[in-house]
């Protein structure tokens, strides 16, 4: 059966690309033929102006400071990201500026999966929130499920109108799963639906799966702290520099989006070879766990702190959250973590198998 995936648009976002890659890998192992709808995000002028004003207002606060971005009607794509996508991810032949049901007929789709990542967060889906609840397929008789969809936060950000519309659209889903425990609560309270908590797709693959992808990247045998930071600040740099001095490590710091420096394969290799990881990224935290790297997560409240807490509590790793700017260098018992992870992997794959059948 052909399965269409509705997820965040492909951008210079390593986690977003790799969760798409991982979900397609798992679906193929289950005997399905996945294809991701290649939706191109366009930014309306009002949304750009809103983000610009917010950036200016946050500038006096160094921990929340971010760079101004130029206005583009359709965001460009990085060649390094797209090289990986074309090699490993099956996309629709055409790019779409809006979702429509013609996609279903053209690709003979029998099921649709919404997820993963923050597809159900209004600020990250300003132009297509209803489409992430499959409004464009409300008259199509298909298997419709979500997999590890995320609201990003533990509070309700929808307007009354959005809540009303999405509550109705949710009734067409055959099965609903979310990535965070808070998402289970939000679905029940505001959308009147019972949701299952599952793992992010990236966690369904093994470190060997990712090592095979980056096998052509030479191993870096130096001791270094891998610092994947989406939002840098002077406070974060103080933490990183102090830790690197104590542990006699170099610092390799990198980001994504407008500051992309590495291919997806090189990005994976940086986690593969690191001595330690310090990150403010959800997927940076995920890949630290996958590669068994001692890591520390600097919570990024503006991007959604509940994602970190929910992820780390699944594996008993809440102590890896940096509190009061102090890094507790306590070794992780990976045997315990892997035992819990394998249990969740089985639950997550069974959800997919049962939901699609």
Helices and strands as residue ranges (DSSP letters): E 2-6, H 14-29, E 33-36, H 45-58, G 62-64, H 79-88, H 102-106, E 109-114, G 122-124, G 130-133, G 135-137, E 143-146, H 160-170, E 177-178, H 181-190, E 196-197, G 201-204, H 207-213, E 224-228, H 234-246, E 250-254, G 257-259, H 264-273, E 276-279, H 282-290, E 294-297, H 301-304, H 306-314, G 318-320, H 334-356
